[in-house]
């Protein structure tokens, strides 16, 4: 368990590891990842479990693009040297 502060009002909130898994599942769904891929990433045996993690499957909230962005231009030419 982790105690985090809300950046807007400073209140503390307890965050558990499964909260982070649910957040990942929801963000992945909203950015267009298919439920089967989310299931595989989370290691769930049943798609039903993954669908519980995702929550409401209303497609009007989905957005294009990745939810994790990487600036590959900042990598060194040869990272092994």
Secondary structure by P-SEA (a helix, b strand, c coil): cbbbbccccbbbbbbcaaaaaaaaaaaaaaacccaaaaaaaaccccaaaaaaaaccccccccccccccccccccccccccc
